[in-house]
Amino acid sequence: MMRCSLARGRRFVMDDDGTLHVTTPSGVTRTTRPPGVRPPAPEPPEAAGAPPPDDTDLPPF
């Protein structure tokens, strides 16, 4: 992570993946990412601790 404060009262933080966070004196934060970099996908419900679906209850055919 790299930190820089070039503009008065603004805070610039760059993550290792190239994501830049700029925080203004009023507390507003803007985030930009390099082209092709997307935010991490949310965890699927199964991985978040939800019980696995019950596949044993199949409809009659």
C-alpha positions as protocol buffer text, in pm:
chain_id: "A"
residue {
  index: 1
  type: MET
  ca { x: 0 y: 0 z: 0 }
}
residue {
  index: 2
  type: MET
  ca { x: 129 y: 344 z: -89 }
}
residue {
  index: 3
  type: ARG
  ca { x: 15 y: 666 z: 77 }
}
residue {
  index: 4
  type: CYS
  ca { x: 52 y: 1014 z: -60 }
}
residue {
  index: 5
  type: SER
  ca { x: -87 y: 1356 z: 31 }
}
residue {
  index: 6
  type: LEU
  ca { x: -25 y: 1589 z: -263 }
}
residue {
  index: 7
  type: ALA
  ca { x: -349 y: 1790 z: -244 }
}
residue {
  index: 8
  type: ARG
  ca { x: -419 y: 1988 z: 71 }
}
residue {
  index: 9
  type: GLY
  ca { x: -653 y: 1795 z: 299 }
}
residue {
  index: 10
  type: ARG
  ca { x: -696 y: 1502 z: 63 }
}
residue {
  index: 11
  type: ARG
  ca { x: -571 y: 1155 z: 132 }
}
residue {
  index: 12
  type: PHE
  ca { x: -458 y: 921 z: -146 }
}
residue {
  index: 13
  type: VAL
  ca { x: -410 y: 549 z: -77 }
}
residue {
  index: 14
  type: MET
  ca { x: -306 y: 302 z: -348 }
}
residue {
  index: 15
  type: ASP
  ca { x: -344 y: -71 z: -283 }
}
residue {
  index: 16
  type: ASP
  ca { x: -101 y: -333 z: -413 }
}
residue {
  index: 17
  type: ASP
  ca { x: -346 y: -427 z: -691 }
}
residue {
  index: 18
  type: GLY
  ca { x: -350 y: -68 z: -825 }
}
residue {
  index: 19
  type: THR
  ca { x: -681 y: 38 z: -669 }
}
residue {
  index: 20
  type: LEU
  ca { x: -671 y: 407 z: -574 }
}
residue {
  index: 21
  type: HIS
  ca { x: -877 y: 549 z: -285 }
}
residue {
  index: 22
  type: VAL
  ca { x: -904 y: 929 z: -256 }
}
residue {
  index: 23
  type: THR
  ca { x: -1064 y: 1078 z: 56 }
}
residue {
  index: 24
  type: THR
  ca { x: -1163 y: 1446 z: 57 }
}
residue {
  index: 25
  type: PRO
  ca { x: -1151 y: 1672 z: 364 }
}
residue {
  index: 26
  type: SER
  ca { x: -1530 y: 1628 z: 401 }
}
residue {
  index: 27
  type: GLY
  ca { x: -1487 y: 1249 z: 431 }
}
residue {
  index: 28
  type: VAL
  ca { x: -1610 y: 1147 z: 84 }
}
residue {
  index: 29
  type: THR
  ca { x: -1407 y: 856 z: -54 }
}
residue {
  index: 30
  type: ARG
  ca { x: -1378 y: 777 z: -424 }
}
residue {
  index: 31
  type: THR
  ca { x: -1229 y: 451 z: -546 }
}
residue {
  index: 32
  type: THR
  ca { x: -1090 y: 381 z: -892 }
}
residue {
  index: 33
  type: ARG
  ca { x: -948 y: 59 z: -1029 }
}
residue {
  index: 34
  type: PRO
  ca { x: -715 y: -5 z: -1321 }
}
residue {
  index: 35
  type: PRO
  ca { x: -886 y: -126 z: -1642 }
}
residue {
  index: 36
  type: GLY
  ca { x: -982 y: -493 z: -1617 }
}
residue {
  index: 37
  type: VAL
  ca { x: -975 y: -506 z: -1236 }
}
residue {
  index: 38
  type: ARG
  ca { x: -1312 y: -571 z: -1074 }
}
residue {
  index: 39
  type: PRO
  ca { x: -1412 y: -567 z: -709 }
}
residue {
  index: 40
  type: PRO
  ca { x: -1406 y: -908 z: -543 }
}
residue {
  index: 41
  type: ALA
  ca { x: -1721 y: -1114 z: -595 }
}
residue {
  index: 42
  type: PRO
  ca { x: -1940 y: -1172 z: -290 }
}
residue {
  index: 43
  type: GLU
  ca { x: -1906 y: -1507 z: -118 }
}
residue {
  index: 44
  type: PRO
  ca { x: -2164 y: -1766 z: -222 }
}
residue {
  index: 45
  type: PRO
  ca { x: -2419 y: -1844 z: 53 }
}
residue {
  index: 46
  type: GLU
  ca { x: -2283 y: -2198 z: 97 }
}
residue {
  index: 47
  type: ALA
  ca { x: -1940 y: -2065 z: 192 }
}
residue {
  index: 48
  type: ALA
  ca { x: -2085 y: -1807 z: 431 }
}
residue {
  index: 49
  type: GLY
  ca { x: -2207 y: -2074 z: 675 }
}
residue {
  index: 50
  type: ALA
  ca { x: -2549 y: -2155 z: 528 }
}
residue {
  index: 51
  type: PRO
  ca { x: -2644 y: -2523 z: 538 }
}
residue {
  index: 52
  type: PRO
  ca { x: -2608 y: -2708 z: 207 }
}
residue {
  index: 53
  type: PRO
  ca { x: -2929 y: -2759 z: 5 }
}
residue {
  index: 54
  type: ASP
  ca { x: -3118 y: -3083 z: 70 }
}
residue {
  index: 55
  type: ASP
  ca { x: -3097 y: -3277 z: -259 }
}
residue {
  index: 56
  type: THR
  ca { x: -3265 y: -3589 z: -118 }
}
residue {
  index: 57
  type: ASP
  ca { x: -3618 y: -3447 z: -152 }
}
residue {
  index: 58
  type: LEU
  ca { x: -3674 y: -3498 z: -527 }
}
residue {
  index: 59
  type: PRO
  ca { x: -4017 y: -3445 z: -689 }
}
residue {
  index: 60
  type: PRO
  ca { x: -4208 y: -3760 z: -796 }
}
residue {
  index: 61
  type: PHE
  ca { x: -4196 y: -3849 z: -1166 }
}
